[in-house]
Amino acid sequence: MAGKIRTLIVDDETLARKGLAIRLKEFEQVDIIDSCANGKEAIEAIQKLSPDLMFLDIQMPGLNGFQVLQELEQLNIAIPEVIFVTAFDQYAIKAFEIHAIDYLLKPVDHNRLALALTKVEKAMEQSQDSDHKDKLIKLVSEVTGNDCEQILENLQNNAPVAINSYSPVLAIKDVGETTLVPIKDILCIDAAGDYMCVHTDERTYILRKTMKELEEALDPRIFLRIHRSCIVNKSYIDKFGNHVNGEYYLILTSGKELKVSRSYKDKVKQAVLG
């Protein structure tokens, strides 16, 4: 392989970064171009330096490893090859193996590190970058469709990790352009004839889809159907109640009041009040 592998180390533990850097110095094909203590630093370094390879810790304060990948995708920053570095149990973390070049358990073993680097070299020689990056983007979509913190807790407890296919963004096409609206920013969605109005704090987007299609595409742990023509992000529900005339309603954190149909009231009450 021509040239060295320009490598970035990302880990919030100082000793872990230094330890990995020392081990990597044993491999002449590796050029460590920077090391980062958190996800924000990693994103800035990747944008500035465009590394070939990133050793990425999964559990970090602020942005965890999965969220770093999510941010890179959303910012349209080229994602390098990724080797996860983690203290999680090998059987739990194996759920993510197919999405990355490899993963390493802490403390890093020399032979496993050598094997991981061989995989990187092979992928780069065979021009498989796009394939691995597609897998990483798929991982971002799957993992961030779940609760990242819950995934991390499951991994710590060696519990099964259920990965789903819910996207972290909703793609809205308009006059030849596609806007990726983060799911977390959507307050509610209501129907207006053949169109859906997607409301965020900043603006309302118009989307041509059916309510059924949207309900199937959105994570039910985040979104709640409250009416045949309205879906709400649970995170923005402030109050649930009923008027003297017997009609039920929700009030969002923005102050917006939404009607809850009688056919959905029990489901809404259960979701809101537990």
GIKA-V512012 format. One record per pair of residues at least 24 apart in sequence whose C-alpha atoms are under 8 Angstrom apart, sorted by the first residue. I is the first residue (numbers start at 0). J is the second residue. Records with the same first field share a line. If there is no record, write none. Layout:
I=J / J
//
This chain:
0=120 / 124
2=28
3=27 / 28 / 29 / 30
4=28 / 29 / 30 / 50 / 51 / 52
5=29 / 30 / 31 / 32 / 50 / 51 / 52
6=30 / 31 / 32 / 33 / 50 / 51 / 52 / 53 / 54
7=31 / 32 / 33 / 34 / 35 / 50 / 52 / 53 / 54
8=33 / 34 / 35 / 53 / 54 / 55
9=34 / 35 / 36 / 37 / 38 / 41 / 53 / 54 / 55 / 56
10=34 / 35 / 36 / 37 / 55 / 56 / 59
11=35 / 36 / 37 / 56 / 59 / 60
12=36
19=107
22=109
37=61 / 62
38=62 / 63 / 64 / 66 / 67
39=67
41=67
42=67 / 70 / 71
45=76 / 77 / 78
46=76 / 77
49=77 / 79
50=79
51=79 / 80
52=79 / 80 / 81 / 82 / 119
53=79 / 80 / 81 / 82
54=81 / 82 / 83 / 84
55=81 / 82 / 83 / 84
56=83 / 84 / 85
57=83 / 84 / 85
58=85 / 151
65=139 / 142 / 143 / 147
66=139 / 143 / 147
68=135 / 136 / 139
69=136 / 139 / 140 / 143
72=136
78=132
79=132
80=119 / 128 / 131 / 132
82=115
87=154 / 155 / 157
88=154 / 155 / 157
90=157
91=154 / 157 / 158 / 159 / 160
92=154
94=160
95=138
97=134
98=131 / 134 / 135 / 137 / 138
99=131 / 134 / 135
100=131
140=164 / 165 / 166 / 167
141=165 / 166
143=167
144=218
165=216 / 217 / 218
166=217
171=204 / 205 / 206
172=206
185=232
186=231 / 232 / 235 / 251
187=229 / 230 / 231 / 232
188=229 / 230 / 231
189=228 / 229 / 230
190=228 / 229
200=253
223=267
224=263 / 267
225=258 / 259 / 260 / 263 / 264 / 267
226=258 / 259 / 260 / 262 / 263
227=260
233=271
236=271
239=268 / 271
//
